[in-house]
Amino acid sequence: MALFAELRRRNVLKVALLYVVASWLLLWIVRSGAIIRGLPVWTETFVLLLVSIGFPVALIFAWTYEITPAGLKKAVDVDQTMSIVYKTGQKLNAAVAVLLVLGLLAVFGERLLPKFEFLVPGTPQGERPVTAATPAEIRSLTLANGLKIIVWPDHDIPNVVMYNFVRAGGRNEYPGITGLSHFFEHMMFNGTSNREPGEFDRIMEAAGGANNAYTSNDVTVYQDWFPRSALELIFDLESDRLQNLTSDAAVVESERGVVYSERRTSIDNNNFRRLLEQMYATAFIAHPYQFPVLGWPSDIEAWTAADLSNYFRTYYAPNNYTMIFTGDVTPGEIFALAEKYFGPIPAHEPPAQIRTVEPEQQGMRRIIVEVDAQTPLLHMAFHAGSATDPETLPLSLLLNILVGGDSSRLHRLLVEEEQSVISVGGYQDEGFDPGLAYFYLTLPPGGDLAAVEQRMLEELRRVADDGVTDAELSKAQNILLADFWRGLATINGKASALGNFEVFNGDYELLFKLPEHVRAISADDLREVAAQFFRPRNMTVGILRSPPDAETKE
Amino acid sequence: MKRPPLAFLAMAALLVVATARGQGMALPEFERIELDNGAIILLHEKHDVPLIGVEVIIRGGASNDPEGLAGLSGLLAGLLEKGAGDRDAAEFAESVAAVGGELSASGALEAITISGEFLADDADLLVELLADMLRRPALDAAEMDKLRKRLINFIRAAKDSRLGRLVPIYGNAFLFGDHPYGNPASGSEESLGKIKHRDLLGYYRDYIGADRLIIAVAGDFDSAAMKKNLTSAFGDWRKAPAALIEVTAPIPRTGRRVLLVDKPGATQTYFWIANVGVAIDYPRRAELDIANTVFGGRFTSMLNTELRIKSGLTYGARSTLTRPAQPGSVAIYSYTKTDSTVAAIDMALGVLSDLRATGIDAEMIQSAKNYILGQFPPRLETASQLAGILTQLEHMNLDVSYIDDYGAAVAGADSEIIAAVINDVYPALDDLVFVLLGDAELIREAVTKYGPVTEMSITAPRFRP
């Protein structure tokens, strides 16, 4: 009891309490990322280790030393009658209380806030949530072999989404191997030295997971949607196909048939896609964006096993991957699994850069596709920017004003007022290299293609000359912002958005700057991009219609 | 792409519901209010993103369209957006877009539906627009004429570019014949052309009213305020004066018959092989979902394994179940290059025969259970999804056990019952309706082996011969 009394007298117990409370607060700050962002994952463990080691040291120090009016002295040297340990104790009590209040406020205060923690209120637009901050719980890590992993935990449902962006797509192709990126995407499901063709899907589905993949001009993206219970299995399957992919000759032949069927379905028996394919082949004369992602038929028929293995060696390496995990996971477990399954896979020599730059267009280009068609099509394309060009965001607002939905300018004019087309739409490419701003219109049977083209040119010239109204700008901004929130309502949307911003804009955190970037754009910016891009010299026009009667029978 | 978009999400048309928090998949709490005039309001607050999702059902859709006027309820749905209250069509579209909202109405087989999503701040506007659409639509004659023309031309455009979408429409028309389930929700070029403005006004007057209305709102709003707002918007609405057409159970087809839709120059044949299946209240839903997952409901299904993975004949093959209030269709759907038409159809029939003769082994049953349970939670992830499920349950007179007990039913499904369900639901090989869309000149002879062939041109302005 004497020892206990002395511990109390020398404030050792109070120091211990203060230490515990302060450590708890410190750990909370580190874990929540509330003050410092972007700490490495091991920070939390490291801090825990430090405070654990510090605890006995602090206690011994408190026992040994005592604060006196003359400064710090060894407790045994202090005259007991002059001791101010009582006052020091009071100060310690106050410190504990203050820290406790701070800690409780921080922890419970956060819970009382709306759940969308990354929302920053108080914008010039009133209460409309137009600003966002990067959610503190998102973490990223790059392994020594160059594999980058980004994790956004979200525990609403017991499921996980994985997106793996591979930097390889149509732009990495050349005549002879057009469509190979997409064919390769199919072959990634067709067997490794550990697993028979088809096992990848059978194993994943039997564990409750599903998958898909897509190939674009720029990237190939693999997607897995699965219950949390299948997490380690997914790492096993994904790392296995990166390390041990095989291509069985019979499977290559069978999959060739599948891809050809895909081409027949989505292009050859689809007038819209037929014309689109010819448009890209015309608008680009040098850059590989001219090739269809599905490949030209003769290349689909001809590519070889050697083409596949070359492609695999060149592009399928951890340093060419960006993996996103969202859902019911923690960054710690994902990083540990990534290290275990992908860490041992060596980096490859980075693929060669795409050197070809599309030369400036020197005059309008025009194509005609003649096939049986009840409804003629008119497509118009203009060379525009890449994902990172400053014109890209104003152009997406402008396209929204022109063709985004029933209240848009061109819909109102051409569909509702003049009834010269039955639908009008548009988009822009946002890839690594400058792509197209694209308009597509469907005319009623017998529609006047030349007249509609003329009206389109007039309207595009008008927006380049006169710009847009403030109301139009504000509407387009609101639509983009609402789309931003819609995109983040699911773990799938979160994975897609993070991955696209990381890969195409170079930094996933830019995703959360989007609302303020959208708000910062002026009507003048829109007029300028219209004037810059919507020029006849920069345009490719394509029409699709039935051949004149004389030519129908060949 | 590895597989056709949405192909496998479409595996059961109405309510593809399974559930999953492990075994504890369940609907969250929601509030159900029935107004004196019969309107049903369903509310659920969810504050993860600042959005409000709304789903509305007006009972009665294409199956209630008057004879010869298929597409009337769908046309009415489209017109609800073309001017309402004090706003004309342009102003209405502008009001929605100006705040970044989405609101659209469409016609389905058994309902007119409205789906919307607005930012949280715009809850009042959302209610105002909904009430205007439903209670004060302009139904202007010129707007009707314009929309009707456009819908007709959309069908023609689909015949140029969206063949896969048309095949089940031809299919249902051929399978169900004069039964209301044969009506295309989109209408046909011919039936849309016949609709008069007075038909539209008459349909609105007779069939649209509070006792047909189900509204589900889910998302970032205050329930008490929303309830008050919706009650005052719809509380004094009239009931619909006329009864809906009573839809009886369609009779399954016996024997075989073939509809060949000729599209000259098509380089592949699309095929749909079907018979009458089951209704939404089929008591062995979990067992049937397991069977369909294995047969044609996922990538490694029996159909996709044979027709795509092993043989490379197609990009995708699947089986679909539509489950409306009365029995809908059970169908096999795929496509293949013209010269492998017969090979692919024979193979599909072989898989159907195997399913019925051999059934599904225990390992595959377990795999399908895991798959259904593992893929369910993302279907109840967002406010809009939840609003959709709530309206469908109400519409089909199902209670929460339809969701809440489903996980346990899937997990506990018994192999013998699954075998019985397979033979109960999937048609015998002698009783099949075939719809083939392709270049008739090249396949006409070969497909006579499947049964008597009726032929029509894709340019015919209707979906039945």
Interface residues (C-beta under 8 A of the other chain):
Chain A: P114 K115 F116 L119 E127 R128 P129 D156 I157 P158 N159 H182 E185 H186 F189 P197 G198 D201 R202 E205 A206 A207 G208 G209 A210 N211 N212 A213 Y214 T215 W225 F226 P227 S229 A230 E253 S254 E255 R256 G257 V258 V259 Y260 S261 E262 R264 T265 D268 N269 N270 N271 F272 R273 V371 D372 A373 Q374 T375 G404 G405 D406 S407 S408 R412 V415 E416 Q419 I422 S423 T442 P444 P445 A471 S474 K475 N478 I479 L480 L481 A482 D483 W485 R486 L488 A489 T490 I491 N492
Chain B: M1 K2 R3 P4 F8 A20 R21 G22 H47 D48 V49 P50 L51 E81 A89 A90 A93 E94 V96 A97 A98 V99 G100 G101 E102 E117 F118 L119 A120 D121 K146 K149 R150 N153 F154 R156 A157 K159 D160 S161 R162 L163 G164 P264 G265 A266 T267 Q268 R298 F299 T300 T305 R308 I309 K310 S311 G312 L313 T314 Y315 Y335 T336 K337 Q366 S367 N370 Y371 L373 G374 Q375 P377 P378 L380 E381 T382 A383 S384 T459
